[in-house]
């Protein structure tokens, strides 16, 4: 089991068996709006960490984004398997170059 699978399992367990003082349980208790707010906050912090060029800070913020997205996924009924299956479909498209429409902004 990789780290993402372990995280998914812990998040699912917290939802099924709430534990007092668990941050994950707090998020589920507050609902989707709170979870989405945290996803947005962590994305913004990740952008700032990338801009600042601090790799260690960036790695930490990326992990925060992953965690909060996985809580959101659980809340919305999306699994890692679902995401990986879609990634596999998209991987089949690698190398298929798209034709982009070119607009003439002078007319």
RAJO-V965189 format. One record per residue. PHI is phi in radians with two decimals (* if undefined). OMEGA is omega as a letter, one per 40 degrees, with the letter a starting at -180 (* if undefined). D_CENTER is the distance of its C-alpha to the mean C-alpha in Angstrom with 1 decimal. Layout:
# RAJO-V965189
PHI,OMEGA,D_CENTER / PHI,OMEGA,D_CENTER
This chain:
# RAJO-V965189
*,i,18.8 / -1.51,a,16.2 / -1.07,i,14.0 / -1.17,i,10.9 / -1.12,i,13.5 / -1.12,i,15.0 / -1.10,i,12.0 / -1.05,a,11.6 / -1.13,i,15.3 / -1.13,i,15.6 / -1.07,i,13.3 / -1.10,i,15.4 / -1.15,i,18.5 / -1.08,i,17.9 / -1.22,a,17.6 / -1.31,a,20.7 / -2.30,a,22.6 / -0.95,i,21.9 / -2.09,i,23.0 / -1.09,i,24.6 / 1.22,i,23.0 / -1.51,i,19.6 / -1.13,i,16.8 / -1.06,i,14.6 / -1.11,i,17.6 / -1.00,i,18.1 / -1.08,i,14.8 / -1.09,i,15.7 / -1.13,a,19.2 / -1.34,i,18.4 / 1.72,a,16.5 / -1.05,a,13.9 / -1.01,i,15.1 / -1.15,i,14.6 / -1.07,a,11.1 / -1.13,i,10.3 / -1.06,i,12.5 / -1.18,i,10.7 / -1.03,i,7.4 / -1.08,i,10.0 / -1.06,a,12.0 / -1.19,i,9.7 / -1.11,i,9.0 / -1.10,i,12.8 / -1.14,i,13.5 / -1.16,i,11.8 / -1.06,a,13.9 / -1.13,i,16.9 / -1.10,i,16.6 / -1.13,i,16.6 / -1.10,a,19.5 / -1.33,i,21.3 / 1.31,i,21.3 / -1.67,a,20.7 / -1.03,a,19.0 / -1.09,i,18.8 / -1.11,a,17.3 / -1.08,i,14.7 / -1.05,i,13.8 / -1.09,i,13.5 / -1.17,i,11.4 / -1.07,i,8.9 / -1.10,i,9.0 / -1.09,i,8.7 / -1.09,a,5.4 / -0.98,a,4.3 / -1.03,a,6.6 / -1.16,i,6.1 / -1.14,i,3.1 / -1.21,i,5.7 / -1.12,i,8.3 / -1.05,i,7.7 / -1.00,i,7.8 / -1.07,a,10.9 / -1.06,a,12.3 / -1.69,i,12.3 / 1.36,i,13.6 / -1.84,a,11.2 / -1.89,i,11.5 / -1.03,i,10.4 / -1.03,i,13.9 / -1.00,a,13.2 / -1.17,a,10.4 / -1.15,i,12.8 / -1.10,i,15.7 / -1.16,i,14.5 / -1.11,i,13.8 / -1.09,i,17.4 / -1.07,a,18.8 / -1.18,i,17.5 / -1.11,i,18.8 / -1.18,a,22.2 / -1.57,a,22.3 / -1.05,a,22.1 / 1.69,i,25.5 / -1.50,a,26.2 / -1.31,i,26.8 / -1.59,i,26.6 / -1.58,i,29.5 / -1.73,i,28.7 / -1.29,i,31.0 / -1.74,i,32.9 / -1.72,i,34.1 / -1.69,a,37.3 / -1.35,a,36.6 / -1.53,a,40.3 / -1.89,*,41.6
